[in-house]
Amino acid sequence: LHCGPRSRPSSSTAAPPSALMAEPSDANKRQKPEDAVPAFADTISNFTVEEMLRFEQGGRLGVVLGTLDGKNCLLEIKQRAALADPQALEDALPKLKLTLTNHSGAEYSYYAATDPTTGATYDLEAVWPAPERLVQRKRPAEICVVEETAEAYDRVVRPFAEAQAARIGWIDAVCALEKERERNLHACDAFVVNVDTKWSTHGPFDDDRATWRGADWTRDLYLLAISKDASLKSMRDLRGPDGAGLCRAMRAALLRCAADVYGVPATKLRV
């Protein structure tokens, strides 16, 4: 089970057909002041910050309310991509300076990477050695929808799931708290709750956990519950009261960790 933020609803609404066809009257048309000038020249030093309205995507998007010459001024700032094309990325790779942030104990390792030429920073995931199945999964692919019948599951999906289960032994190490212990938030006989490695904006794991509560980066919350029962290889293996009970227990633990550790209530989460 995954636990993450709800999608932010759009604030825009569709205009009625009459509004789409109506031509504004001269009285309602916005008049351009004769003395209108751009807000800034080459700096924004005369801008005074009043409120940070949004700070998202690890700082790649910010919306700031402030004042300029005694009047409200709204700034929206978006970080541009540091690399213009695939060749620029290929050229930058040998120059990156890496700091290891996490290692799964198997083929996955994670780094904070910095390009000394541009100053750009990245979250880098390395899979080594990379199995062919993962290479194929990472390639761009067209999406198609397939209805999985019980017969198709037994004939195709179950054998595939069983074959994959033999290749992910690192999950046992995570469930036994032998690996990624710093990411663990809850452990019991049935499952563990960990910070998902996809939550790249999470603060330092060696900080006091009390500082995590209410931190700005909690808006990207992404937690993962992993069953310790190796016989559970897909959703179809969750059967009857036991399967339902496990799901309810995982959901309760995810919501409790989100609230107790990060201060994020259930009303802001999707499970």
N, C-alpha and C positions, 0 to 999 in steps of 0.2 A: 504494500500500500504506500502511496505517496501523499504527502501533505504539502501544499503550497498555496500561494496567494490566489485569491479569486481574481478573475479578469476584471480590469477596471472598466465600468460601463462608460459608453460614449456619452458625451454631454450634448451632442448634436441631435436635432430632431428634423424630420422631413417637413418641408413647408407644404401647406395645402395647395392644391392645383391653382386656386385663384391667386395665391401669392407668387407662384412661379410666372404667371402671365402678366401680373400687374406692373405697370411702369410707374416708378415713384414720381410724385409731383415735384415741381420746382422747389416748393417750400420744404419738402422732406429730403431733398438731395443734399449730401454733405458738401459744404462749401470749403474750398481750399483757402486758408488764410493767405493774404498777400505776402506776409512776412514769414511764411513757413520755412524752416531750416531743418536739416538733419539733427538728430538728438546729440550726436557726438562728432568730434573731429577725429583725432588720432588716439585719444585715451578716454577712459570713463572715470577719471579720478574725481570728477565733480558729482558723481552718482552716489547717493547715500542709501545703503541697504536698510529696508524696513522689515521684510519678511521673506523667508525662503519658502516659496509655495510648493515647489517640487524639486527633488534631488533623486534621480533614478538612474537605473542601468549602470550602476557603479560610477556615477558621475558623468556619464556621457550625455545626460539630459538634465538641464536645470532651468527652473523658472523662478525669477526673483522679482519681488515688488519693492520699489524704492521711490526716492524723490530726486528730481532734477530741477534745479532752480525753483524750488518750492512747489512743484507740481508732481503728481503721481507719474511714475515711469515704470513700465513693465518690460523686463528682459527675459527672453527665452534663448538659451545657449545650448547648442548641440555640438558634440565633438565630431570632427570630420575623421574619416578613416585615414590612418597614418600611411597606408600603402595603396597606391593608385591602381595596381594591376597584379596579376599572378607573378610576373617576372620580378617585380619589386619585392614581393614576399620571398621568392626564391633567393634573391640577392641578400636579403636581410638575415636569413636564417643562420649563416655561419657567424654573424656578428653578435647574436643574442647572448646576453649574460643571464645565467640561470641560477635560481635559488630553489632547492627542493622544498616543497611544502607538504607533500604526502606521498607515501608509497604503500600500495595495497599488499605488498608481500609476494606478489606474483608479477604479471607483466605490466601492470599499470603503475605509472608514476606521474606526479603532478608538480609543476614548477611555476614560480613567478618569473617571467622573462622580461628583460629590458633591452631595447634597441639603443645602444649608446649614440648612434648617429642622429636619431630623431627624438630620443627621449621617450618614445612610446612604450607602454607597458602592456603585457599580455598575460593571460592565464594559459599555460601550455600543458596539454595532456600527451604523454608519450606511452605507446603500447609497444613493448619489445620483449620477446619476439612477437610480431603481429600475425595472428593466424589468418588464413585465407578467408574464413567466414567473416571476420571482422572487416577485412579489406573490402569485401563485397558489400557489406552493410553500409560502409562509409561512402561508397560510390553514389553519385546522383542516380536516382531511379524514378521511373514513373510510378504513380500510385494507382493501384487497382483494388477493387473491393471483392472479396471472396467470402461466400457464405460457408462457414465451417459447420458441417453436419456432424453428427455423432460418428457416422461411418468414416468421414474424412479425417476426423480426429484420430480414430483408432488406426487408420491406415497410413496417415502421413504425419500428423502433428505429434502424436505420442512417441513414435520412434525417434523423431527429431529432438524432442524435448529430453528424452532419456540419453541420447548421445551427447547433448550439450551439457547435461548435468555432470557428466564425468570430467568435463573440462573446466569447471568453475570451482575448484577446491578452495580457492581463496575465500569463498563465502563462509565455509566452515570456520576458517581462522577468524573472520570478522565476528561471527556469531559466538565464538568461544572467547572473544575479547583478547585474542592474541595479536590482532592487527587492527589498526584504526581505532584504538581504544580512546584516543583523544576526541574522536567524533561521536562516541557513544553517549546517549542521553538516557537510555532506559534498557534494562536487561532483566528477563525473567526466564522461566523454564521453557516457554513456548516461542519467544521471539526477542529480537532486539530492535531498538529505535536508534538510528544513527543520522547524523547530518549527511545528506547526500553529497557526493563529490561534485554534482552539477551546481551546487550553491557556491559559486566562485567568489561572491562578494563577502562571504562570511569573514568575520574578524579573526584575529590570531587565536589559535586554539590553546596557546599557553597563557592567555590572559585570564584574569579572574572572571569566572562565569557570571558573576554579579554585574559585570560591565556589559554583558551581552543584552541584558534586558532593556528593551526600548531603544536599542541602537538604531541608527538610520538604516543600516543594511538589513535589518530584519524584514523590510518590505519585500525582500527577495526570498523569504523563508522557503526551504525545500528539505523536508525530512523524509526518511525512508524506514519502513518497518520490514524486517526480514524474518521469515519463519525459520525455526531451527529444524523443522521436520523435513528431512531430505526427500520424503516421498511426495511432497507437494511440488510438482513440477509445472503446473499451470492452473488457471482458474477452475478448470473442469475437475481438478482433484479435490476441490473444496466441496464436500458433500455433507448434507444433513446438519443436525444441530451442532456438531463439532466444528464444521467449516464455518457456519454462521457465527458461532461463538468466538472463534479465532478472529474473524474479521471485526466483530464488535469490540473485542479486547484491543486489537491493534488500533482501531479508530480512536478509542478512548485514550490510549497511551499517547498517540500522536497529538491529539488536541491538548492533553495535559502538558506534554513537553513544550508545545508551542506557547501555551499560556504561562507556565511556571518558569521556564528558562528564558523565553524571549519577550514575554508580555504581549503576545499576539492572541487576541480572543478568537473563538470559533467563528464568529460572524465575519471575520476577514479571511477565512481559509476555505480551500476546496480540498476535499479528501477523496 
